[in-house]
């Protein structure tokens, strides 16, 4: 099923996996991609690099007023959001990552929760409100698709990065709740649980020994590529997945198998 001319909002899409998804949806799928960044100049710059239909906005997932304004403004200018990808995440903090759970101050913990979990909740609420309205006004139109980005430690646990693991575990719960509560409005929801995907924030933050160890954890014996995540996201966003919802799709090269 084609994603051509579908309006797709991808939070945190000015770099990394978010950028690759924006590029793939716009250039390969022919979608209208809303490129989001906390800095409008970054969003505009990235939009210029993408050879496809894009619309740059300044979006801060920690600011409810900003989110509500953006969604209302987008509704007027380009129409309803068909697909939401909650990709924005707190920057990788190496010092925080290696701290033990009992050593992390509450305010530092909440910084990650506020972006990775609450950010996804805030943006989902705003978009769901619009999707429900669209479904009620146009009975023949699908409500939409929401894809939340999580990580494999949210499934398996981990000895490091506890705030990230806990926040991303909440994201999986968010997906399941959206799928259950809003399926009646033809809104489908999925989680992508990512393993070792090669980005500046992961691959290049490690030394050679750490990179090799991560590579050996996988059955495929390699790191994943951001464009591979984009391809999977594009497939589940189509109506080819119309009778599947609430699922967690693991993208980790065969490290965790359930």
Rosetta blueprint (number, residue, H / E / L):
1 X L
2 X L
3 X L
4 X L
5 X L
6 X L
7 X E
8 X E
9 X E
10 X E
11 X L
12 X L
13 X L
14 X L
15 X L
16 X H
17 X H
18 X H
19 X H
20 X H
21 X H
22 X H
23 X H
24 X H
25 X H
26 X H
27 X H
28 X L
29 X L
30 X L
31 X L
32 X E
33 X E
34 X E
35 X E
36 X E
37 X E
38 X L
39 X L
40 X H
41 X H
42 X H
43 X H
44 X H
45 X H
46 X H
47 X H
48 X H
49 X H
50 X L
51 X L
52 X L
53 X L
54 X E
55 X E
56 X E
57 X E
58 X E
59 X L
60 X L
61 X L
62 X L
63 X L
64 X H
65 X H
66 X H
67 X H
68 X H
69 X H
70 X H
71 X H
72 X H
73 X H
74 X H
75 X H
76 X H
77 X H
78 X L
79 X L
80 X L
81 X L
82 X L
83 X E
84 X E
85 X E
86 X E
87 X L
88 X L
89 X L
90 X L
91 X L
92 X L
93 X L
94 X H
95 X H
96 X H
97 X H
98 X L
99 X L
100 X L
101 X H
102 X H
103 X H
104 X L
105 X L
106 X H
107 X H
108 X H
109 X H
110 X H
111 X H
112 X H
113 X H
114 X H
115 X H
116 X H
117 X H
118 X H
119 X H
120 X H
121 X H
122 X H
123 X H
124 X H
125 X H
126 X H
127 X H
128 X H
129 X H
130 X H
131 X H
132 X H
133 X H
134 X H
135 X H
136 X H
137 X H
138 X L
139 X L
140 X L
141 X L
142 X L
143 X L
144 X E
145 X E
146 X E
147 X E
148 X E
149 X E
150 X E
151 X E
152 X L
153 X H
154 X H
155 X H
156 X H
157 X L
158 X L
159 X L
160 X L
161 X L
162 X H
163 X H
164 X H
165 X H
166 X H
167 X H
168 X H
169 X H
170 X H
171 X H
172 X H
173 X H
174 X H
175 X H
176 X H
177 X H
178 X H
179 X H
180 X H
181 X H
182 X H
183 X H
184 X H
185 X H
186 X L
187 X E
188 X E
189 X E
190 X E
191 X E
192 X E
193 X E
194 X E
195 X L
196 X L
197 X E
198 X E
199 X L
200 X L
201 X L
202 X L
203 X H
204 X H
205 X H
206 X L
207 X L
208 X H
209 X H
210 X H
211 X H
212 X H
213 X H
214 X H
215 X H
216 X H
217 X L
218 X L
219 X L
220 X L
221 X L
222 X L
223 X L
224 X E
225 X E
226 X H
227 X H
228 X H
229 X H
230 X H
231 X H
232 X H
233 X H
234 X H
235 X H
236 X H
237 X H
238 X L
239 X H
240 X H
241 X H
242 X L
243 X L
244 X L
245 X L
246 X L
247 X E
248 X E
249 X E
250 X E
251 X E
252 X L
253 X L
254 X L
255 X L
256 X L
257 X L
258 X L
